[in-house]
Amino acid sequence: MGDSRPEPDVEVPKGNKEKGAKIFKSKCAQCHTIAPEGAGKTGPDLYGVIGSKSGQKNFSYSSANKDSGIIWSDKHMFVYLENPKKYIPGTKMVFAGLKSPKDRGDLIAYLKSMS
């Protein structure tokens, strides 16, 4: 694994976890689960993702994720969710991204509540 990647200099909007749960269901649940000991689908289970190292859960991650040096924080997740392939070139994640800062803040609030 590479060196720890510095956090981006961004402000993450305060999110609403209930709205974030709806966003997860509509945008993320097709490929991800979010449950303790959850099995991944096309993408990994995201329970407890905030605070974890990228590419470390029991899932077949790309080298790009494994070697990114990212420890998932609000700020890393905020920028990643806008355009995953730009933030981690070589990631397997095919999701185009969430352009709305408010939606990303809501989704991050939900992800934080699920740990």
C-alpha positions in Angstrom: 0.0 0.0 0.0 1.2 3.5 -0.8 1.7 6.4 1.6 -1.3 7.8 3.2 -3.1 10.2 0.8 -3.7 13.7 2.2 -7.2 14.8 2.7 -8.6 17.2 0.0 -9.2 20.8 1.0 -13.0 20.8 0.7 -16.0 21.6 2.9 -18.4 18.8 3.2 -22.0 20.0 3.6 -23.8 18.8 6.7 -26.0 15.9 5.5 -29.3 14.4 6.4 -28.9 10.6 6.9 -32.5 9.9 6.1 -32.2 11.5 2.7 -28.8 9.8 2.4 -30.5 6.4 3.0 -32.9 7.2 0.1 -29.9 8.1 -2.2 -28.1 4.9 -1.2 -31.2 2.9 -2.1 -31.6 4.5 -5.5 -28.0 5.1 -6.5 -25.8 2.5 -4.6 -27.8 -0.5 -3.5 -27.8 -2.1 -7.0 -24.1 -2.8 -6.5 -23.4 -2.4 -2.7 -24.8 -3.7 0.6 -24.4 -1.9 3.9 -24.7 -4.3 6.8 -22.4 -5.8 9.4 -20.7 -8.8 7.8 -22.6 -7.9 4.6 -21.7 -9.7 1.5 -20.6 -7.6 -1.4 -22.4 -7.5 -4.7 -20.7 -6.1 -7.8 -19.1 -3.7 -5.3 -18.1 -4.2 -1.7 -20.2 -4.0 1.4 -20.0 -0.4 2.7 -20.8 -0.9 6.4 -18.2 1.0 8.4 -16.5 2.4 5.3 -15.8 5.8 6.8 -12.5 5.5 8.7 -11.4 2.4 6.8 -8.5 2.0 4.4 -9.5 1.9 0.7 -9.2 -1.6 -0.8 -8.9 -3.5 2.5 -12.3 -5.2 3.0 -13.0 -8.8 1.8 -13.5 -7.9 -1.9 -11.6 -8.1 -5.1 -10.4 -4.5 -5.3 -8.4 -3.0 -8.2 -4.8 -2.2 -7.5 -5.7 1.4 -7.9 -8.0 1.2 -4.8 -5.5 -0.9 -2.8 -2.6 1.4 -3.5 -4.5 4.7 -3.2 -3.4 5.4 0.3 -6.9 6.7 1.1 -8.4 6.3 4.6 -12.0 7.1 3.9 -13.0 10.3 5.6 -15.9 12.7 4.8 -13.6 14.8 2.6 -12.1 11.9 0.6 -15.6 10.4 0.1 -17.0 13.8 -0.9 -14.6 14.2 -3.7 -14.6 10.5 -4.7 -18.4 10.4 -5.0 -18.4 13.3 -7.4 -16.3 11.4 -10.0 -14.8 8.0 -8.8 -12.7 7.4 -11.9 -11.1 10.8 -11.7 -10.3 10.5 -7.9 -8.9 7.0 -8.2 -7.9 6.4 -11.8 -8.1 2.6 -12.5 -10.9 1.9 -10.0 -13.4 -0.8 -11.0 -16.3 1.4 -9.9 -18.4 2.2 -12.9 -20.6 4.8 -11.2 -20.5 8.1 -13.0 -20.8 10.1 -9.7 -23.1 12.3 -7.7 -22.7 15.9 -8.9 -24.9 17.5 -6.2 -22.8 18.5 -3.2 -26.0 18.3 -1.0 -26.7 14.7 -2.2 -23.1 13.7 -1.5 -23.3 15.3 2.0 -26.5 13.4 2.7 -25.0 10.1 1.4 -21.9 10.6 3.6 -24.1 11.3 6.7 -25.9 8.0 6.0 -22.6 6.1 5.5 -21.3 7.5 8.8 -24.4 6.4 10.6 -23.9 2.8 9.3 -20.9 1.7 11.3 
